[in-house]
């Protein structure tokens, strides 16, 4: 069931989202070669808990053990932070984080280059961000979920990249994952209609090669089947009378 949020609930989600956005800004500044993904996780958890009432959404969600999902290079999503996972110059790391505040969640992700990255990798990140912008622009009252996916898919595939099919965006609010599912591909005017008060996480997961995936033995980390690089950008967005409102921007 799709839940519509009141203005008060949307404002609370925006407060949670401001913390999420600030975490990602902090991590963009902190990421450097030689750090472990465990280091990033520790920084993020301390920052989130420094805000009264705020807790990490992911920690304990479906049994996930950490605050962040940290996914390196060919890892698409759900990489588990570890002291053994050390960032290397020229790599990319996708960082996904959620914050729970006053009974509501907000969720965002970004992909960060470690030091100097190749021009092809820079282009993957830029196009993935462009596809997120296009998806958000389609998140308007009267459009459908398919319009969002179509917008993302058009940008990503138009640039020659792959769109992951097995993983999707989602509604978000009192529960971290709510209806509707928000695929990164689709047909305009198909799927649930977008209504004022809906809050959704739009999250393109785009690959440099084939978009097929596989899950590693840890039962969490999803990687590209062909080993190609993958980028992930995400915002939590409210559908409002004034158009899409991004709730996960740092204040």
N, C-alpha and C positions, 0 to 999 in steps of 0.2 A: 504494500500500500504506500502511495506517495503522500508524504505529510507536507502541508503548507505551513510555513513559519510566520509567526507574528512579527511585527516590527521590533518588539522588544527582543525576541529570540534572535533575529538577524543581527541586532546590535551586539548581543552577547557573543554570537559567532564571530563578529568582526573584532571584538576584543581578543578572543582566542586566536583569531587569524593574524592580528597584529603581532602577537608573540611568535607565531609560526614564521611570519615574514622576517621578523628580527633574528630569529634563530638562523634562518638561511642566509641572511646578510652576514651574520657573524661567521658562519662556516665558510662563506666565500672568501672572507678575509683571512681565515685561519689555515685553509687547506694549503699544504706544501709537501713536497717530496720528503719521504722519511717518516711522516706521521702514519700511525695506524688508524684504521677505521674505529677501533676502540677509543682512541684519543678523541675523535670527532664526537662519538657517542657521549663520552663523559662531559665534554664541553656543552653539548646540547641539553643533556638532562639537567645539569647544574643551572643553566640559564632559564630553562622552563620553570623549574621549581623555585627559582628566585622571585617569581611572580605569585603573589598570594592567591591560593586556590587553584593554580594551574598545575596540571599533571600531564605526563606524556600519554598520548592516546594509544600508542602502539604497544607499550610495555604491558605484557600479559594478554593482549588482544589475540584471541585464538591460540594462546600459548606462546606468542612471540616474545623472545627474552629481552629485547633491547628497546631503547628510545627511538633510534633511527633505523631506517633501512638504508644500507650503504652498498651500492652496486657498482662494481668496477668494470670498465671496458665492455666486454661482451655480456656482462650481467645486466639484465633488463630491470628487474625489481627484486625486492625482498632479501637482498644480501644482508647477512647477519654481521654486525660489527665484531671485530676480533683483533686481538693484539698481533695475530699472525698475518693479518691483511694489511700490508704496508703500501702506501701510495708511492708510485714511481713517476719520475719526470716524464711528461708526454702522455700520461694516462688520463682518463676521465673518470669521475666518480659521481654517480647519481645519488642524491641525498633526498629522502622522503621523510617527512615528519608531520605528526599530528599533535594537537593540544586539546585537552579536555578542560573546560572552564564552566562552572555553574551549570553543569548538566548537558552541555553541548560541545560538539567537536568542530575543529577546522583542520584542514589538511592541505599541504602543498609540497611540491618537489622541485628540485633544480638539478642540473648537471653542470659540474665544475671541472674545468681543465686544471691539471696539476702542472704548474709551470708552463712552459711552451708546448703547445699542441700543434699538430699538423694542420695545414690549410683545409684538407678534406674533413678533418674532425671538427674544425671551427665551423665549417659549412653545415655539418650534421646538427650541431648545437643550434646554429642560427635558424635553420629550417624548422627544427622541432619547436623552437620558441615561436616562430611565425605561425606554425600550425595551431599552437595553443591560442594565440591572439585571434586567429580566424575562427576557431571553435567558440571562443568567448563572445565574439561579435555576433554569432548566430544564436546566442542564448537569450532570445527575446520572447516576450509574451506572444503567443499565437504561432510561433515556430514549433517544430517538433524535435525530439531527440535526434532523429535522422538528419536534420539540418546541421546539427553540431558535428556529428561524425563525418558527414559529407564535406564540410568545410575543412576539417582537419585532414582528411584523406586527400582532398584536391591539392592542398599545399604540399604535403609530404610526398605523395606519389608523383606529382608534377615536377618535383625536384629530383626524382629518381631514387627515392628512398622507400623502404618497406614499412608498412603499418602493422603492428602486432595485433592479431585478431583475438587471441585467447584471453587477453587481459583488458579490462575496461574501466572507465570512470564510473561514478556512482553517486546516488543521493547521499546526503550526510546531514546529521543533526543530532538528535538525542542518541541515536546509534551511529556508530562510525560508518557502517555500510547500510544504506537504505535504498529503497527503490527511487528512481528507476536506474537500471544499468545505462551507462553512457559510452557506447562503443566509439572508437576513433575512425570508424568507417560507417557508411550508411547511405540511405536514399532520402533526398529532401521530402518533407511532408509525411514521413513514415515514423512510427514509434509514438510514444506518449507525447501529448501536446504540452508545451511549456506554459505554466500558469504562474501568476504573481504569487510570491511566497515560497516557491520551490528553491531549494539550495542543493547544488550539485558540485561534485569534484570533476573537473574536466582535466584529463591527464594523458596527452599524447605520449606514446611509447614507440619510438621511431628507430628503425635499424638501417645500417649502411648496406646490408645485404638482404638475404632472404628473411622474411619476418617470422618464419617458423620458430617455435620455442621448445625447450625441454627444461625439466626441473631437476636440480642436482640431488644428490643422495641426502643432503641435510633436510630435504622435504620443503624447503622455503625458497632457495635461490633459483630464480628463473633466468635462463640464459638463451642467447640466440643459438639455434641448432647448428648454424654454419660458422659460429665463432666471430661473426662480424660485430662491430661496435654498435652500441645502442644508447640513445639519449632519452631522458624522461623529464618533462616539465609539467607542472600541475598548479592550478589554483582552485580554491573553493569560491564559487560564484553564486550570488543570489539573483533570482529573476525578479526584477522590480518594474514598476510602471515607468521608470525613467531609463530602462534598459538594464543590461547586465552590470552587476556591482561586484567587483572583486573584493572578497572578504579577507584575503590572506596577503595583504600588503603591510609592510612595516610602517608604523606611524612615525 
